[in-house]
Amino acid sequence: MKLKDLIGDTLVIGMSAALLWHLSNIWRYGQYLAGEPNMLIRSLETVGLLVILVFGTAKFVTDVKR
């Protein structure tokens, strides 16, 4: 595995996890530093970040197996 791939995979996973943490708090408490009152936008943001997290994790596992 190349160092560049490892750094990229780690950044994608870390960024997604950090943003999902903030969105999970918005879901639990209704707001967290910045609230999103529109349910559709909040749902799209959450789904998008989950897709990024799954993509980054799958790419990382594939790169490690290589």
CORDAVEN-V83745 format. One record per helix or strand of 2 or more residues. SS is the DSSP state (alpha for helix, beta for strand). FROM is the first residue (numbers start at 1). LEN is the number of residues. Records with the same first field share a line. If there is no record, write none. Layout:
SS: FROM-LEN + FROM-LEN
//
This chain:
alpha: 3-27 + 39-27
//
